[in-house]
Amino acid sequence: MENNAELVRLEEFVDKLLTKYNQLKSDFHTLQATLQERDAECADLKSNVFHLSTERTEVGNRVAGLLDRIEQWETEQVGSPVEKSGSYGNIQGSLFSDAPEDKDN
């Protein structure tokens, strides 16, 4: 009879081990799927960062080009007479003044 009780106890132990093994196996597959999703998300984010960096460089270059054009225009305007530069005292200031320039004064 003792052998029978030991066998029952062994069967219960093996059942518990198999249950835990199956749970761990399920957890492993879930974690593996999550890891693959995160890897894909990281790849997308890296791609987005690259595209944003490229776009930022392009915008910076375009802004620099605009500033160069404005500076060139200002340089060209220094050679020609400026009627009124407004209260700001420079060419760029007259461009952005609120009051319309009075050309009769």
Distance bins in CASP14 RR format, pairs under 12 A and 6 or more apart:
PFRMAT RR
TARGET T0000
AUTHOR 0000-0000-0000
RMODE 2
METHOD distances of the structure
MODEL  1
1 7 0 0 0 0 0 1 0 0 0 0 0
1 8 0 0 0 0 0 1 0 0 0 0 0
2 8 0 0 0 0 0 1 0 0 0 0 0
2 9 0 0 0 0 0 1 0 0 0 0 0
3 9 0 0 0 0 0 1 0 0 0 0 0
3 10 0 0 0 0 0 1 0 0 0 0 0
4 10 0 0 0 0 0 1 0 0 0 0 0
4 11 0 0 0 0 0 1 0 0 0 0 0
5 11 0 0 0 0 0 1 0 0 0 0 0
5 12 0 0 0 0 0 1 0 0 0 0 0
6 12 0 0 0 0 0 1 0 0 0 0 0
6 13 0 0 0 0 0 1 0 0 0 0 0
7 13 0 0 0 0 0 1 0 0 0 0 0
7 14 0 0 0 0 0 1 0 0 0 0 0
8 14 0 0 0 0 0 1 0 0 0 0 0
8 15 0 0 0 0 0 1 0 0 0 0 0
9 15 0 0 0 0 0 1 0 0 0 0 0
9 16 0 0 0 0 0 1 0 0 0 0 0
10 16 0 0 0 0 0 1 0 0 0 0 0
10 17 0 0 0 0 0 1 0 0 0 0 0
11 17 0 0 0 0 0 1 0 0 0 0 0
11 18 0 0 0 0 0 1 0 0 0 0 0
12 18 0 0 0 0 0 1 0 0 0 0 0
12 19 0 0 0 0 0 1 0 0 0 0 0
13 19 0 0 0 0 0 1 0 0 0 0 0
13 20 0 0 0 0 0 1 0 0 0 0 0
14 20 0 0 0 0 0 1 0 0 0 0 0
14 21 0 0 0 0 0 1 0 0 0 0 0
15 21 0 0 0 0 0 1 0 0 0 0 0
15 22 0 0 0 0 0 1 0 0 0 0 0
16 22 0 0 0 0 0 1 0 0 0 0 0
16 23 0 0 0 0 0 1 0 0 0 0 0
17 23 0 0 0 0 0 1 0 0 0 0 0
17 24 0 0 0 0 0 1 0 0 0 0 0
18 24 0 0 0 0 0 1 0 0 0 0 0
18 25 0 0 0 0 0 1 0 0 0 0 0
19 25 0 0 0 0 0 1 0 0 0 0 0
19 26 0 0 0 0 0 1 0 0 0 0 0
20 26 0 0 0 0 0 1 0 0 0 0 0
20 27 0 0 0 0 0 1 0 0 0 0 0
21 27 0 0 0 0 0 1 0 0 0 0 0
21 28 0 0 0 0 0 1 0 0 0 0 0
22 28 0 0 0 0 0 1 0 0 0 0 0
22 29 0 0 0 0 0 1 0 0 0 0 0
23 29 0 0 0 0 0 1 0 0 0 0 0
23 30 0 0 0 0 0 1 0 0 0 0 0
24 30 0 0 0 0 0 1 0 0 0 0 0
24 31 0 0 0 0 0 1 0 0 0 0 0
25 31 0 0 0 0 0 1 0 0 0 0 0
25 32 0 0 0 0 0 1 0 0 0 0 0
26 32 0 0 0 0 0 1 0 0 0 0 0
26 33 0 0 0 0 0 1 0 0 0 0 0
27 33 0 0 0 0 0 1 0 0 0 0 0
27 34 0 0 0 0 0 1 0 0 0 0 0
28 34 0 0 0 0 0 1 0 0 0 0 0
28 35 0 0 0 0 0 1 0 0 0 0 0
29 35 0 0 0 0 0 1 0 0 0 0 0
29 36 0 0 0 0 0 1 0 0 0 0 0
30 36 0 0 0 0 0 1 0 0 0 0 0
30 37 0 0 0 0 0 1 0 0 0 0 0
31 37 0 0 0 0 0 1 0 0 0 0 0
31 38 0 0 0 0 0 1 0 0 0 0 0
32 38 0 0 0 0 0 1 0 0 0 0 0
32 39 0 0 0 0 0 1 0 0 0 0 0
33 39 0 0 0 0 0 1 0 0 0 0 0
33 40 0 0 0 0 0 1 0 0 0 0 0
34 40 0 0 0 0 0 1 0 0 0 0 0
34 41 0 0 0 0 0 1 0 0 0 0 0
35 41 0 0 0 0 0 1 0 0 0 0 0
35 42 0 0 0 0 0 1 0 0 0 0 0
36 42 0 0 0 0 0 1 0 0 0 0 0
36 43 0 0 0 0 0 1 0 0 0 0 0
37 43 0 0 0 0 0 1 0 0 0 0 0
37 44 0 0 0 0 0 1 0 0 0 0 0
38 44 0 0 0 0 0 1 0 0 0 0 0
38 45 0 0 0 0 0 1 0 0 0 0 0
39 45 0 0 0 0 0 1 0 0 0 0 0
39 46 0 0 0 0 0 1 0 0 0 0 0
40 46 0 0 0 0 0 1 0 0 0 0 0
40 47 0 0 0 0 0 1 0 0 0 0 0
41 47 0 0 0 0 0 1 0 0 0 0 0
41 48 0 0 0 0 0 1 0 0 0 0 0
42 48 0 0 0 0 0 1 0 0 0 0 0
42 49 0 0 0 0 0 1 0 0 0 0 0
43 49 0 0 0 0 0 1 0 0 0 0 0
43 50 0 0 0 0 0 1 0 0 0 0 0
44 50 0 0 0 0 0 1 0 0 0 0 0
44 51 0 0 0 0 0 1 0 0 0 0 0
45 51 0 0 0 0 0 1 0 0 0 0 0
45 52 0 0 0 0 0 1 0 0 0 0 0
46 52 0 0 0 0 0 1 0 0 0 0 0
46 53 0 0 0 0 0 1 0 0 0 0 0
47 53 0 0 0 0 0 1 0 0 0 0 0
47 54 0 0 0 0 0 1 0 0 0 0 0
48 54 0 0 0 0 0 1 0 0 0 0 0
48 55 0 0 0 0 0 1 0 0 0 0 0
49 55 0 0 0 0 0 1 0 0 0 0 0
49 56 0 0 0 0 0 1 0 0 0 0 0
50 56 0 0 0 0 0 1 0 0 0 0 0
50 57 0 0 0 0 0 1 0 0 0 0 0
51 57 0 0 0 0 0 1 0 0 0 0 0
51 58 0 0 0 0 0 1 0 0 0 0 0
52 58 0 0 0 0 0 1 0 0 0 0 0
52 59 0 0 0 0 0 1 0 0 0 0 0
53 59 0 0 0 0 0 1 0 0 0 0 0
53 60 0 0 0 0 0 1 0 0 0 0 0
54 60 0 0 0 0 0 1 0 0 0 0 0
54 61 0 0 0 0 0 1 0 0 0 0 0
55 61 0 0 0 0 0 1 0 0 0 0 0
55 62 0 0 0 0 0 1 0 0 0 0 0
56 62 0 0 0 0 0 1 0 0 0 0 0
56 63 0 0 0 0 0 1 0 0 0 0 0
57 63 0 0 0 0 0 1 0 0 0 0 0
57 64 0 0 0 0 0 1 0 0 0 0 0
58 64 0 0 0 0 0 1 0 0 0 0 0
58 65 0 0 0 0 0 1 0 0 0 0 0
59 65 0 0 0 0 0 1 0 0 0 0 0
59 66 0 0 0 0 0 1 0 0 0 0 0
60 66 0 0 0 0 1 0 0 0 0 0 0
60 67 0 0 0 0 1 0 0 0 0 0 0
60 68 0 0 0 0 0 1 0 0 0 0 0
61 67 0 0 0 0 0 1 0 0 0 0 0
61 68 0 0 0 0 0 1 0 0 0 0 0
62 68 0 0 0 0 0 1 0 0 0 0 0
62 69 0 0 0 0 0 1 0 0 0 0 0
63 69 0 0 0 0 0 1 0 0 0 0 0
63 70 0 0 0 0 0 1 0 0 0 0 0
64 70 0 0 0 0 0 1 0 0 0 0 0
64 71 0 0 0 0 0 1 0 0 0 0 0
65 71 0 0 0 0 1 0 0 0 0 0 0
65 72 0 0 0 0 1 0 0 0 0 0 0
65 73 0 0 0 0 0 1 0 0 0 0 0
66 72 0 0 0 0 0 1 0 0 0 0 0
66 73 0 0 0 0 0 1 0 0 0 0 0
67 73 0 0 0 0 0 1 0 0 0 0 0
67 74 0 0 0 0 0 1 0 0 0 0 0
67 92 0 0 0 0 0 1 0 0 0 0 0
68 74 0 0 0 0 0 1 0 0 0 0 0
68 75 0 0 0 0 0 1 0 0 0 0 0
69 75 0 0 0 0 0 1 0 0 0 0 0
69 76 0 0 0 0 0 1 0 0 0 0 0
70 76 0 0 0 0 0 1 0 0 0 0 0
70 77 0 0 0 0 0 1 0 0 0 0 0
70 91 0 0 0 0 1 0 0 0 0 0 0
70 92 1 0 0 1 0 0 0 0 0 0 0
70 93 0 0 0 0 0 1 0 0 0 0 0
70 95 0 0 0 0 1 0 0 0 0 0 0
70 96 0 0 0 0 0 1 0 0 0 0 0
71 77 0 0 0 0 0 1 0 0 0 0 0
71 78 0 0 0 0 0 1 0 0 0 0 0
71 91 0 0 0 0 0 1 0 0 0 0 0
71 92 0 0 0 0 1 0 0 0 0 0 0
72 78 0 0 0 0 0 1 0 0 0 0 0
73 79 0 0 0 0 0 1 0 0 0 0 0
73 80 0 0 0 0 0 1 0 0 0 0 0
73 91 0 0 0 0 1 0 0 0 0 0 0
73 92 0 0 0 0 1 0 0 0 0 0 0
73 95 0 0 0 0 1 0 0 0 0 0 0
74 80 0 0 0 0 0 1 0 0 0 0 0
74 82 0 0 0 0 0 1 0 0 0 0 0
74 85 0 0 0 0 0 1 0 0 0 0 0
74 90 0 0 0 0 1 0 0 0 0 0 0
74 91 1 0 1 0 0 0 0 0 0 0 0
74 92 1 0 0 1 0 0 0 0 0 0 0
74 93 0 0 0 0 0 1 0 0 0 0 0
74 94 0 0 0 0 0 1 0 0 0 0 0
74 95 0 0 0 0 1 0 0 0 0 0 0
75 91 0 0 0 0 1 0 0 0 0 0 0
75 92 0 0 0 0 0 1 0 0 0 0 0
76 82 0 0 0 0 0 1 0 0 0 0 0
76 91 0 0 0 0 1 0 0 0 0 0 0
77 83 0 0 0 0 0 1 0 0 0 0 0
77 85 0 0 0 0 1 0 0 0 0 0 0
77 90 0 0 0 0 1 0 0 0 0 0 0
77 91 1 0 1 0 0 0 0 0 0 0 0
77 92 0 0 0 0 1 0 0 0 0 0 0
77 93 0 0 0 0 0 1 0 0 0 0 0
77 94 0 0 0 0 1 0 0 0 0 0 0
77 95 0 0 0 0 0 1 0 0 0 0 0
78 85 0 0 0 0 0 1 0 0 0 0 0
78 90 0 0 0 0 1 0 0 0 0 0 0
78 91 1 0 0 1 0 0 0 0 0 0 0
78 92 0 0 0 0 0 1 0 0 0 0 0
79 91 0 0 0 0 0 1 0 0 0 0 0
80 91 0 0 0 0 0 1 0 0 0 0 0
81 91 0 0 0 0 0 1 0 0 0 0 0
82 88 0 0 0 0 0 1 0 0 0 0 0
82 89 0 0 0 0 1 0 0 0 0 0 0
82 90 0 0 0 0 1 0 0 0 0 0 0
82 91 1 0 0 1 0 0 0 0 0 0 0
82 92 0 0 0 0 0 1 0 0 0 0 0
82 93 0 0 0 0 0 1 0 0 0 0 0
82 94 1 0 0 1 0 0 0 0 0 0 0
82 95 0 0 0 0 0 1 0 0 0 0 0
82 101 0 0 0 0 0 1 0 0 0 0 0
82 103 0 0 0 0 0 1 0 0 0 0 0
83 91 0 0 0 0 0 1 0 0 0 0 0
83 94 0 0 0 0 1 0 0 0 0 0 0
83 101 1 0 0 1 0 0 0 0 0 0 0
83 102 0 0 0 0 1 0 0 0 0 0 0
83 103 1 0 1 0 0 0 0 0 0 0 0
83 104 0 0 0 0 0 1 0 0 0 0 0
83 105 0 0 0 0 1 0 0 0 0 0 0
84 90 0 0 0 0 0 1 0 0 0 0 0
84 91 0 0 0 0 0 1 0 0 0 0 0
84 93 0 0 0 0 0 1 0 0 0 0 0
84 94 1 0 0 1 0 0 0 0 0 0 0
84 95 0 0 0 0 0 1 0 0 0 0 0
84 97 0 0 0 0 1 0 0 0 0 0 0
84 99 0 0 0 0 0 1 0 0 0 0 0
84 100 0 0 0 0 0 1 0 0 0 0 0
84 101 1 0 1 0 0 0 0 0 0 0 0
84 102 1 0 0 1 0 0 0 0 0 0 0
84 103 1 0 0 1 0 0 0 0 0 0 0
84 104 0 0 0 0 0 1 0 0 0 0 0
84 105 1 0 0 1 0 0 0 0 0 0 0
85 91 1 0 0 1 0 0 0 0 0 0 0
85 92 0 0 0 0 1 0 0 0 0 0 0
85 93 1 0 0 1 0 0 0 0 0 0 0
85 94 1 0 1 0 0 0 0 0 0 0 0
85 95 0 0 0 0 1 0 0 0 0 0 0
85 96 0 0 0 0 0 1 0 0 0 0 0
85 97 0 0 0 0 1 0 0 0 0 0 0
85 101 0 0 0 0 1 0 0 0 0 0 0
86 92 0 0 0 0 0 1 0 0 0 0 0
86 93 1 0 0 1 0 0 0 0 0 0 0
86 94 1 0 1 0 0 0 0 0 0 0 0
86 95 0 0 0 0 0 1 0 0 0 0 0
86 96 0 0 0 0 0 1 0 0 0 0 0
86 97 1 0 1 0 0 0 0 0 0 0 0
86 98 0 0 0 0 0 1 0 0 0 0 0
86 99 1 0 0 1 0 0 0 0 0 0 0
86 100 0 0 0 0 0 1 0 0 0 0 0
86 101 1 0 0 1 0 0 0 0 0 0 0
86 102 0 0 0 0 1 0 0 0 0 0 0
86 103 0 0 0 0 0 1 0 0 0 0 0
86 105 0 0 0 0 0 1 0 0 0 0 0
87 93 0 0 0 0 1 0 0 0 0 0 0
87 94 0 0 0 0 1 0 0 0 0 0 0
87 96 0 0 0 0 0 1 0 0 0 0 0
87 97 1 0 0 1 0 0 0 0 0 0 0
87 98 0 0 0 0 1 0 0 0 0 0 0
87 99 0 0 0 0 1 0 0 0 0 0 0
87 101 0 0 0 0 0 1 0 0 0 0 0
88 94 1 0 0 1 0 0 0 0 0 0 0
88 95 0 0 0 0 1 0 0 0 0 0 0
88 96 1 0 0 1 0 0 0 0 0 0 0
88 97 1 0 0 1 0 0 0 0 0 0 0
88 98 0 0 0 0 0 1 0 0 0 0 0
88 99 0 0 0 0 0 1 0 0 0 0 0
88 101 0 0 0 0 0 1 0 0 0 0 0
89 95 0 0 0 0 0 1 0 0 0 0 0
89 96 0 0 0 0 0 1 0 0 0 0 0
89 97 0 0 0 0 1 0 0 0 0 0 0
90 96 0 0 0 0 0 1 0 0 0 0 0
90 97 0 0 0 0 0 1 0 0 0 0 0
91 97 0 0 0 0 0 1 0 0 0 0 0
93 99 0 0 0 0 0 1 0 0 0 0 0
93 101 0 0 0 0 0 1 0 0 0 0 0
94 100 0 0 0 0 0 1 0 0 0 0 0
94 101 1 0 0 1 0 0 0 0 0 0 0
95 101 0 0 0 0 0 1 0 0 0 0 0
END
